[in-house]
Amino acid sequence: MRLIVLLAAASGLFADTDWPRFRGPNGAGVADGNPPADFGPAKNLAWKASPPAGKSSPVIVNGKLILTGHNGESFFTVGYDAATGRELWRRELKRRNTQKRHKLNDAAAPTAAADRRRAVVFFTEFRLASYALDGTPEWTYPLDAMSSMQGVSASPVLHGDTVFLVIDQARDSFVLALNAANGEVRWRKPRPDSAGGVYSSPVIFTAGPEPVLGVLGDIEFSAYSLKTGERVWWVSGLPSQGKTSPAVNGDRIVMSVNAMAEEAQIPVFAAVLAADANGNGKLDWDEAKGVPRAVFPTVDRNRDNLVDETEWADFRVQALQPSATISIRPKGRGDLTRTAVEWRALRAVPNVPSPLLAGGYVYTVRNGGVAGIYDAASGDVKKEFRLPGALGDYYASPVASGKHVYFASMEGKITVMEAGADGRVVSTIPMEEEIFATPAIVGDALYVRTQQGLYCFRKAD
């Protein structure tokens, strides 16, 4: 927790009472405060608002709550009074292009990033846009149409005077740094492409030789210099198609990746060559069908529009890495694959919800309501169990404050659990509305976005 406070003080632009981005301070999902452990639509409800449709999560800075949404061809950024729920302003942008996405993804899936000067939003079918906290438009940054199997959904990060955005897609992936004041490019660096896509938001890591932007990619976690975009260090050999975002505490980074495929789904090269109509011993785009066609841009690393046996073998090794929650403690520069991995845990690995690293423990939740509690230092499983009365699917990430951890299921059940190895469930709250967005915590308030509403829960006086 001390690291989170120090990061906030270092930027000078948000306080430890703010929740300034996806999963709060540095994306950790942890906040100081004391929100209620027992609440619901008719209990400890401070206010309720009716935002536009969307699956992005709320952010709160300087008493303002910022949320994004959509309706038809329009994209909205809305500012609320965080204390009362009163809508302060609403700004509209129009769709510029279209993006293929999974049915559970959303046109307003990325969460805003904010500080006490501005909020930066990202709509994949528009562009990046910045607003002052009073709603005054500041700048926009154009982005081309994106190609991703499930639809790009990573959230931007606002750190100091720079906005960072990672776009991992089938072709032309990149990481971008913009001047937060005017939207001008500071640097832009290419990244490895991923046919299956990567859906992870980056974090800031300050415990190494220099502060870096930490990015979970396809089979690799990479660290980029905040100032230059240079790739400073990396850890390879991770599972593919990361959908969760990493958690940082001190010199430890924890990430969960649910593997892209089972062995039976990725044929050996001899089976792939059954489609080799011209008999050249390689697969070209016109010959590729099914899985080879879907992953062709990733497998074709040298961009010669052919897939040979070596390229396919490399891809198969990557795609078949087992699902795992992984802890790394990177020290140094360059390839740290052999030295940085601290532990791997192969049970209760989430698909979309990010792991929570708090108070010496790692908490995870996966579909079926299966929760895992690990020792953060060793990876030892302390407890694995089903959350009672909340056995559905999970897309929101767990968050923690004070003595409690909060889990929210898609079906709208919020489980409140005592922090620690025992994992004692305190309450299960039926919201009766679907939840995809990750809750936010500021002080004694818990903010929950459902598919129908935006709620603030606070203990009654």
N, C-alpha and C positions, 0 to 999 in steps of 0.2 A: 504494500500500500504506500510506503514511503516513496518508492520510485515514481508512482503515479503523481503524487503531489509535487515531486521535484520536476517532473516533466512539464507540469502545468506552470510552475513558477518560471521555468527556463524560457518558455515562450512568452510569458508576460501578457498573453492575450486571452486566457481563460483561467478560471479559478477552480479550486478543488470542489466547488459546489456546482460546477457545470457538467453537462453530459454532451460533449461537443461533436461527436461523430458516431458512426456505427459502433455499438458496444461501448460507448463512453470514452473516458480518458485513455488514449492510445489503444483503443479497441480492446481493452482488457476485460470489460464486462463487470468491473468492480468499482464500487463507490463508497465513500463515507456517508453515513446517514442511518436513519432508523425508520424506514417505511413500514406500514402495517404488515403483519403476518396473517391477519384475518380480515378479509374484505370481500367485496362483491358488488354487483349492481345495486344492491340495497343496503350496503354496509360500508362505512368509512369511505363513501364516495364524495369527493370534494367537488367535482364537476364532470360533465360529459359534453363533448362536442361532436359534430357531424362533418368530418372532413371529406374531401373527394376520394374516390376509389384509389387504392394503391396498397403496396406491400412494403414500402420503405418504413424505417423505424423513426421515431421522434428523436430530435436533438434539442437540448435546452442550454441556452447561454444567456447570462445576464438577465434572467427573468423572462426570456422569450423562448417559446417553443416553435421550432421550424419543422414543417412536414411537407412532403410532396405528394402529388396525386395526379389523376388524369381523368378525362372524359372525352371519348371520341378522338378528335384531332387535336385536342387541347391538353397541355401539361400545366399543372399548377404548382406554385410554391406558396405556402400559406404560413403567416406568422400569427401566433396566439400569445396572449398573456398566460404565462405558465401557472400563475396563481389562481386565475379565475376561469380560464378557458375561453375568454372573449377573443373573437377573431379581430386582429389588428389590421391585417392587410392580406391581399391575395393578388398574385401576379400570374399572368397567363403567357404561355409560349405555344407556338403552333408546330405540329409535326413536320419534319423535314424529309424523313425517309422511313423505311420500314425495316423491321428486324424479325427474323424467325426466332421463336422462343418456345420453350416447353410450356404446356398449358398451365402449369403452376407458377411459372415466372410471370412477370408483370411489367407493364410499360413504365411504372414508377416503382421499380424494385430498389435501385441504389438509394442509400441514405445520404442526406445532406452532410456536409462538413462545415462547422461554424466556429468562429471565435467571437470576441466581444466587439469586433468591427463589422463582420460580414458573415453571410452564409453562401456557400458554393454548392450548387446542385448539378446533378448529372442525369440527363434523360438520354437513353441510348438512341432514341429516334429523333433527338434534337441536337443537343450539344451540351457543353458545360456553360453554366451561367452563374453570375455572382450578383448578390443583392446586399445592400447595407441592411442592418438589422431593423431599420424603419421601413424596409421594402423598396427603397430607391434602387433601380437597376444600375449596375456598375459596368459590367462587360459580359460578353459571351465569347466562347472559343469554338470554332467550327470543327466537327468531326465527321469523317466519312461514314457511310453505312457499314455496319459490322456484321461479320459472319461467324456465328458460333452455334454449336449443336443445340444448346439449351437457351441461348440468348445471353449476351453480356450482362452482368449484374453487379460487378464490383463497385464499391463506393469510393468516392474520392477521400483524400486525407489533406487536411489543412494544418500545416506545422510551421510556426513562425510566420515568415512572409512568403511561403511557398505552398502551392497546391500541387499535390501529386495524384496521378491517376494511372492505373494499370489496365491495359486492354489486351487480354490473352484471347486469341481467336484462331480460326483455321489458317488464315494468312495475314501477314503484315502485323503481327503483334508488336506492342511497344509499351514502354513506360515513359511517362511525360511529367515534366515539372514546369509550372507556370508561376509567374509573378502574381501573387495574390491581389496586389493593388490594381493591376491593369490587364491581367490575362496574357501578358506577353510570354513567349516561350523562353525558358531558361535553358532547358535541354530536353532532348527526346532521344531515347535509345531503343534499338530493336530488341525484341525478345523472341525466344523460340516459339514457333507456332504450335498450336494444339488443335487437332481436328475435333476432339471431344470437348474442348474448352476447359478453362479454369475459371472459377467463380469466386475467388478469394480476394478479400480486401487487404491492403498492405498494413504494416505496422512500422513504428519507429523504434530502432534498437540503438541504445547509447552506450552499451557496456564494452564495445570493441575498440579497435584502434581509432575509429572515428564514427560519428553518428551516421547511421545508414537507414535506408528504406528497405525493410525486409519483405520479400515477396514470395509467397508460395506459388510455384508454377507447376508445370507438367514434369513430374519426377525430380524436381529440383527446388530447393529453397535458395534464393539469391539475395544478396545484399548490395545495394547501390549507394554510392556516395550521394548525400543530400545536395552537395554543392555542384558536382560535375556529372553525375550519372554513371561514373565508372563502376563496373562490377567489382566490388572489393573482395568478397569471398562468397562461397557457395557450398551447399551440401547436396549431393546427388543420391540416386538410388531410392527415391521416395515413390509411393504409389502414384498413379496417374489421376487426372481429372479432379483436382482438389476443389471442393465446394465450401469448405469451412475457412475461417480466417484464423491466423495464429494468435496466440496469447503470449505476452511478454511479462516477465517479472524478474527484475535484476538482470543477471547474465543468462537466464534460461528462457528458451522459446519452446512452446508446446504447440503442436499442430495435429490435426486428425485428418486422415484421408481414407475414404471408403473406396476400395479398389474399383477400377473402371470395368473389369470384366473377369469372368471365370475362364479357365483354360479351354473349356469346350467351345467358348465363343470366339476364340482367336485361333484360326486354323494354322497348321504348319505351312511352310512355304510350298511344299510339294502339292498340297491341296489348292493353294492359291494359283499355282501355275496351270491348273486345269483350264483356266480361262485364257491362257497364253495362245491366242489365235495365230499370231505371226511367227511363233516358234523361236523367238530371240532369247528365251530364258529369263525374260523380265516381264513385268506387268506394266502396261501403259494405261492412261486414263480411260480410253475407250473400252479396254478389256475389263476393267475393274467393275465389279458388282458387289452389292451387299456390304459386308464389313470392310473389305479392301477399298471400296469406293468411299465409304464414310471417313476412313482414316487416311486416305491417300495424301492430303496436303502435309500431314504430320510425318508420315513415313518417308516421303520423298524429300529427305534432308538436303540433298544437293540441288534440288529444283531442276532436274533434267527431264521431268515428266515421265520418269520410269522408276519402278520399284524393283530393286534387285534383292538377292537372297540375304546379303549382309544388312541392308536397311530393314528388311522385314524381321530378321532375327533380333536386331536391336530394339525394334518397336515391341516385339512380343515379350521380351524380357521386361521392358518398362511397363507394359500394360498388365502384366501378371504379377506385379509386386503385391504382396498381401495387404489387406486393409490393416491400418495401424494408427494408434495415437503415439506420436513420437516426440521425445524431448531432446533438444540439442542445446549445447553450451559452447558456442563458437569462440575460438580464440585464435587470432592471427589473420592472415590474408590468404587468398587463393583457394585451392580446393581443400576443404576441411572435412570431406566425406568420411575419412578414416578416423578422425580425431574428435569430431564434434558431437556425434550421436551418443546421447547419454543412456537412453532406454527406449524400447518399443513395447507397447502394450497392444495385444491383438484381440482383446475382448471389448464388447460394448462400444465399438467404433462408430461414431455418428457419420451420417451421410451429409447433411446440410448444417445442423447446429454446430457452432464452434465450441471447442473445449474451453472450460473456465479454469483459470489458474489463480487460486486464492488461498491464503492462510496455510500454505504448505501442502495443499491438496489440489488434484486435478479432477474436475467434475465433467462428465460427458452424459449425453442422452441420445439414444437412437430410436428409430421407429419401433413401435410396440411398447413404448414407455420404459425401455430398459436403461437404467441409470448406472453409471460406473463411478466409483470413487477410487483414486489412485494416490499413492504417496508421491509427491512431486519430485522428491530427490531420487527415489529408487524405481518408480513405476510399479511397485507392488500393488496388487489389487486389494484394497481395504474392504470394499463391498460392491457387489453387483446385484441389482434387484429391480423388480418392476415397480414403477410408481403406482401405488394403489388408486384405482378409480380413474387413471389417466393413461390408458394403454394404447392410445392412438398414434398417429404419425406426428413427427416433430420437425419444424422448420425454423422456429425462433430459437435463438441461442440462450443458454442459461445466463443469469446475472446474479450478482451477490452484493449484499450490503449488511453491515453489522453482523448479526449472528445467523443470517438466513441466506439460502440459495433459492432462486425462483426459476421454475421450469414452466413453459407454456406450450401446450400441445395445439396442433392444428384444429382439433375439435373444440378448443376453447376451455380446456381444463388447465388451471394454473396450480401447480403443486409448490408449496412452500416447505422447505426442508431445513432442518438445523444444519449449519455448517459443521464439518468435521467428519471423522472416519465412520461414525455410527449411522449417519444419514437418516436420522429420525424425521419422519414426515409430520409436520405441524398441522397443515391444513391442505385441503384440495378444494379450490374454488371453481364452480361451474359458471363460466361467463356466458355460455349458450350462444356464442358467436365465434366463428373461426378466427384463429390467430396465426399469422405468418410473421409479423413484425416482432423484433426483439424489444422487450420492455426497456424503459429508461428509469433511472433512479437519480433523484436530486434531493438531498436532505431527508426530510420525512415523507417525501412524496414518491409514489410509484406511478409511472405513466404507461398505459397499455393501449396499443392500437389494435383493434379488431377489424374484421372486414366490414363492420357496420358503424363503428364509432371510435372515438378517442376518449379515454378515461383517465382521470387523475384520482388516485386513492391516497388518502391521508387520514391519520388517526384523528378521531373526533376529539375536540377539546373537553 
